[in-house]
Amino acid sequence: MSTRIAFLKGHGTENDFVIVPDPENAIDLSTAAVAALCDRRAGIGGDGLLHIVRSAAHPEARAMAAEAEWFMDYRNGDGSIAEMCGNGARVFARYLLHAGLVPEGDLAIATRAGVKSVHLAKDGDITVGMGGARLPEGDVTVSVGERSWPARNVNMGNPHAVAFVDDLAHAGDLYSPPPFSPASAYPDGVNVEFVVDRGPRHVALRVHERGSGETRSCGTGACAVAVAAARRDGADPSVTGNPATYTVDVPGGRLVITEHPGGEIEMTGPAVIVAEGEIDPEWLENAAH
Ligand SMILES: N[C@@H](CCC[C@H](N)C(=O)O)C(=O)O
């Protein structure tokens, strides 16, 4: 008889994830298996998958094991690998607390973008220390239909193109990735955020995520937007010496982002576990190939 495979379902501001606890890294999660699990009709459904593995048991995380016991092996909904997921980091931490694997308080988690710090309370919002942003030089233009906008490159471990627009409806249906130029700008693809102002240091976004399509929220995207907005508003903390805090509304809720003068960015928002169950191992075996 095949071994039972547990899963959970969770979300952070409606960016939703299939959670697969696998401490010893024993489950074959091929690209096809992840895509099948994230399929909203034939699978469990999710924007992405959080594979929860002990750092010591994963070749990509072993070097971080002394600092962070648990590795977030994040995958996009199409099965592709991404460096970092901000909403995923909060849901990952929420799972560890829910499963009794860590206590409340401060926690370090390993990700492909390095070790991140999390402040975890039993109830309420979770804060993740997202590290600093990189702002690669280069002019990029993002288009939808007849309209096009200049976009700011912001790298939060993963790549983002941030475009300020007059109306979020101008982003269109976002079924497919918005074209950008030059085509060579993002050889590994990009997450594209469309942003409008809602008030002083308060913005709203829609996002097309690489590997997942339009989602209801993107944590790294919200950080990228806050960083781009601070430069646009003359509030760059490395220049002013003051932290810059932005409220970022996403279709699925609200995130609060603070960039500190030293460059560290903190993201605060909710993370919820909504269900637990078991994956049919035979189905997964067939889906994996
Ligand atoms: N939803 C995530 C970002 C997930 C990765 C992204 N799609 C990529 O490929 O870089 C977030 O909350 O940050």
PDBQT file of the ligand as one rigid body, heavy atoms in Angstrom, charges set to zero:
ROOT
HETATM    1  N1  LIG A 301       3.005  35.305  -4.873  1.00  0.00    +0.000 N 
HETATM    2  C1  LIG A 301       4.333  35.481  -4.500  1.00  0.00    +0.000 C 
HETATM    3  C2  LIG A 301       5.398  35.481  -5.573  1.00  0.00    +0.000 C 
HETATM    4  C3  LIG A 301       5.554  34.068  -6.136  1.00  0.00    +0.000 C 
HETATM    5  C4  LIG A 301       6.690  33.933  -7.122  1.00  0.00    +0.000 C 
HETATM    6  C5  LIG A 301       6.487  34.659  -8.412  1.00  0.00    +0.000 C 
HETATM    7  N2  LIG A 301       5.333  34.211  -9.150  1.00  0.00    +0.000 N 
HETATM    8  C6  LIG A 301       7.755  34.500  -9.273  1.00  0.00    +0.000 C 
HETATM    9  O1  LIG A 301       7.789  33.650 -10.185  1.00  0.00    +0.000 OA
HETATM   10  O2  LIG A 301       8.714  35.225  -9.013  1.00  0.00    +0.000 OA
HETATM   11  C7  LIG A 301       4.546  36.522  -3.432  1.00  0.00    +0.000 C 
HETATM   12  O3  LIG A 301       3.645  36.647  -2.593  1.00  0.00    +0.000 OA
HETATM   13  O4  LIG A 301       5.616  37.121  -3.348  1.00  0.00    +0.000 OA
ENDROOT
TORSDOF 0
